[in-house]
Amino acid sequence: MPPDTARDHERDEREHTDDGAITLPAHVAGSGSLDRLVDTARDYARAAASENTLKAYARDWAHFTRWCRMRGAEPLPPSPEMIGLYLADLASGAGPSPAQRAPAPLAVSTIERRLSGLVWNCAQRGFSLDRGNRHIASVLAGIRRRHARPPVQKEAILAEDILAMVATLPFDLRGLRDRAILLLGYAGGLRRSEIAGLDVARDDTTDGTGWIEILPGGALLTLDAKTGWREVEIGRGSSEQSCPVHALEHWLHFAKIDFGPVFVGTSRDGKRALARRLNDRHVARLIKRTVRDAGLRAELPEAARLALFSGHSLRAGLASSAEVDERYVQKHLGHASAEMTRRYQRRRDRFRVNLTKAAGL
């Protein structure tokens, strides 16, 4: 990396990890107790968004600041005109100069996420950025009109698929853990972060995002989800082989886990549970590996069929397979609207309510 580029990169890193947005007022003298309160307030501010969101916002800000400096501009104070040009560049893939290779145009959803990241970062630095400013809003409206496409959805993992995937797992400790992850994630319609963030009991850890309670009829999960706290009730299955609660009990028993994270790593030989919480990326890798081993969508090339599935395939699978009233699926997944639930239902009777006949035709 050239020296100038390295210095710019270091400066970007310092800027997007800066906590200086929360400080004492200039007219207030510092003290030990007030300084500790500043640190506490910064901790609370960081907790206002998920770790993944904060990382994405940090990357957005680093990209924007580099883009500005390559064009001789400063990122702060925010200029609606420059941000409008930045969005146009992201959508068109014009590139910094004719001599340099142009990057691929970004999807509309990614551009909107980038803009949200800029608004958030500006606010943290004490600046206001109005998304409704005409230099931003009109450019973004044109990008949506010209480039918007229907969202690309991951394929749903249906009941027969999840059973085939679970059947590929061994019966060592690691296999017991991964079996519980797949069955619990599927039956609960859980996000991969919700799976990885589970603790055995409330307040077991500081980084947990939920806990479990095993009851005679099933398991009750209390989750700090994207839309706030919610409870997910997971009933026992029709057989021990497919029961998510049985799989969870087996994993906790043989791993000797009665405190702390529910899903942890295992020793290299797969015979001993470790203390470290699993990363949510393990869930995504586990899904892809078992999809491959189970031979799902084998008619496609391996890269193409693995690209069809992700952690969200578990949520979409439950929504598509559960033959119950839609409102129960909506509550289970924690969706604010029935329309969002329908986006997850890859297989449903779309014409159960026939307005054509109801209108007399």
LINVENSUL-V311308 format. One record per pair of residues at least 24 apart in sequence whose C-alpha atoms are under 6 Angstrom apart, sorted by the first residue. I is the first residue (numbers start at 0). J is the second residue. If there is no record, write none. Layout:
i={I;I}
j={J;J}
//
This chain:
i={11;15;20;20;56;59;59;79;80;83;83;107;153;153;153;154;154;154;155;155;155;156;156;156;157;163;164;164;172;172;173;175;176;179;179;182;183;185;188;188;188;191;191;191;192;195;195;197;197;198;198;198;199;199;199;203;204;283;283;315;318;318;319;319;319}
j={61;57;123;124;116;113;116;134;134;134;135;147;307;308;312;307;308;312;312;315;316;312;313;316;316;293;289;293;269;270;269;250;250;246;247;243;243;313;314;317;332;279;282;310;279;277;279;260;261;259;260;261;258;259;261;259;259;309;310;343;343;344;344;345;346}
//
